[in-house]
Amino acid sequence: MRNSTRPAFSLLVTVALGLLCVSPAALAYLDPSTGSMVVSAIVGIFASIALAVKTYWYKIKGFFRRSGKQDSAARDTTE
């Protein structure tokens, strides 16, 4: 079954590369504020990820700590 999808995938890649090679030039203008907007969006994404980690840090830490204590308790009872 895996070999039957290989020709279809290679055809898809060939068509995609062909379409990229013949694409017309885009006559678009990106002003400096667009670059600033992209940079601020990237900073905002990283800030929200950091806030989410900070918010749930103790829950994440407790999850890993609890699983380690349960494993050691389980080992003590089996011995």
C-alpha positions as a printed NumPy array, in Angstrom:
array([[  0.   ,   0.   ,   0.   ],
       [  2.867,   2.37 ,   0.756],
       [  4.357,   2.001,  -2.73 ],
       [  1.046,   2.932,  -4.389],
       [  1.011,   6.401,  -2.742],
       [  4.578,   7.193,  -3.738],
       [  3.864,   8.031,  -7.43 ],
       [  0.932,  10.244,  -6.42 ],
       [  3.088,  12.109,  -3.897],
       [  5.924,  12.635,  -6.38 ],
       [  3.413,  13.89 ,  -8.958],
       [  1.991,  16.317,  -6.411],
       [  5.453,  17.627,  -5.534],
       [  6.344,  18.009,  -9.214],
       [  3.153,  19.948,  -9.941],
       [  3.671,  22.189,  -6.883],
       [  7.27 ,  22.974,  -7.88 ],
       [  6.183,  23.641, -11.456],
       [  3.517,  26.077, -10.319],
       [  6.037,  27.878,  -8.111],
       [  8.45 ,  28.254, -11.02 ],
       [  5.916,  29.819, -13.385],
       [  4.242,  32.18 , -10.919],
       [  4.059,  35.803, -12.08 ],
       [  5.891,  38.546, -10.229],
       [  3.855,  40.172,  -7.483],
       [  3.915,  43.923,  -7.77 ],
       [  3.193,  44.525,  -4.117],
       [  4.482,  47.188,  -1.779],
       [  5.134,  46.497,   1.885],
       [  5.636,  49.694,   3.83 ],
       [  7.823,  49.91 ,   6.962],
       [  4.83 ,  49.689,   9.283],
       [  4.103,  46.204,   7.912],
       [  7.503,  45.001,   9.124],
       [  6.838,  46.578,  12.485],
       [  3.483,  44.813,  12.642],
       [  5.103,  41.435,  11.907],
       [  7.762,  41.98 ,  14.588],
       [  5.158,  42.988,  17.168],
       [  3.064,  39.913,  16.319],
       [  6.073,  37.635,  16.844],
       [  6.893,  39.328,  20.164],
       [  3.242,  38.98 ,  21.206],
       [  3.244,  35.267,  20.426],
       [  6.357,  34.684,  22.527],
       [  4.96 ,  36.805,  25.357],
       [  1.702,  34.858,  25.418],
       [  3.58 ,  31.54 ,  25.436],
       [  5.716,  32.775,  28.328],
       [  2.611,  33.895,  30.229],
       [  0.927,  30.527,  29.684],
       [  3.998,  28.678,  30.957],
       [  4.233,  31.004,  33.96 ],
       [  0.538,  30.531,  34.718],
       [  0.652,  26.742,  34.639],
       [  4.241,  26.283,  35.883],
       [  3.319,  24.896,  39.303],
       [  0.787,  22.509,  37.804],
       [  3.363,  21.238,  35.309],
       [  6.02 ,  20.946,  37.995],
       [  3.618,  19.2  ,  40.373],
       [  2.571,  16.738,  37.692],
       [  6.125,  15.557,  37.152],
       [  6.916,  15.612,  40.852],
       [  3.816,  13.585,  41.767],
       [  4.504,  10.923,  39.168],
       [  8.036,  10.486,  40.549],
       [  6.763,  10.117,  44.131],
       [  4.147,   7.584,  43.059],
       [  6.79 ,   5.539,  41.248],
       [  9.052,   5.454,  44.302],
       [  6.1  ,   4.596,  46.568],
       [  5.113,   1.771,  44.235],
       [  8.679,   0.421,  44.311],
       [  8.758,   0.503,  48.111],
       [  5.562,  -1.522,  48.443],
       [  6.701,  -4.212,  45.987],
       [  9.967,  -4.913,  47.8  ]])
